[in-house]
């Protein structure tokens, strides 16, 4: 059943060729997203979060070893489209991307207004005049003065550039926007302002978000659902309220225990050891070597369970 979900990802794989073998960056990922919802994908650096975004948007490098699975968008399996069909009818039309570090997404020698208008001209076929009018409306939604249409990226602050990147992702009115670490290079106050903008856009425009981050504290501002990635797999998925109150997977519990609480005094915890190699990952639970609750079965076969509507890969919850 896919018709009730905006996005459903099933058994998605994206493996890369490397000098020492094949890196299993995304290895059998399953998750879903409802309309007008935001799912936050959490995890350590190197767990496959950005690779998952690239797989969903089909922004693939040349060293792909294997790319398979099903990605349903509005009930349609977009993995069946060829690259040109995907470019014309999906990417930047039905879903778009706000990349990490906004300056990397902006051409330093073009005015930001022209850059925000460009996706509308290319994908919607509108005139430059109409596209600039659409860009002006998007600037108002993200809290940027329309006077900034005539400015160049280097004339804007980091926070303003990030808002421009968000406006660019929204100008074609997609249903889904993927945000890859959208506030990682910004100060705390600017981060809060950006998340307020995203919450307002979600309410006003009905857009759904996939937020990729390792910042648990700020992600809770936007999250309706949470998916936790570890070593190329989603190991827990839950609604945000229950996840932040009581995560189930030992890895998720350690992540939450590492975050300072405003109204609690407690000793922060950390996770010992290192994540497994994605070239030769373990056969069983991929967190087993670092888990204090592990027992023999954990190293033998990978667990998959559903507990009270929450998906969890841990033998403790069988």
Secondary structure, 3 states (H helix, E strand, C coil): CCCCCCEEEEEEEEEEEECCEEEEEEEEEEEEECCCCEEEEECCCCCCHHHHHHHHHCCCCCCEEEEEEEEEECCEEHHHCCHHHHHHHCECCCEEEECCCHHHHCCCCCEHHHHHHHHHHHHCCCCHHHHHHHHHHHHHHHCCCHHHHHCEHHHCCHHHHHHHHHHHHHCCCCCEEEEECCCCCCCHHHHHHHHHHHHHHHHHHCCEEEEECCCHHHHCCCCCEEEEEECCEEEEEEEHHHHHHCCCCHHHHHHHHCCCCCCCCCCCCCCCCCCCCCCCCCCCCCCHHHCCCCCHHHHCCCCCEEECCEEECCHHHC
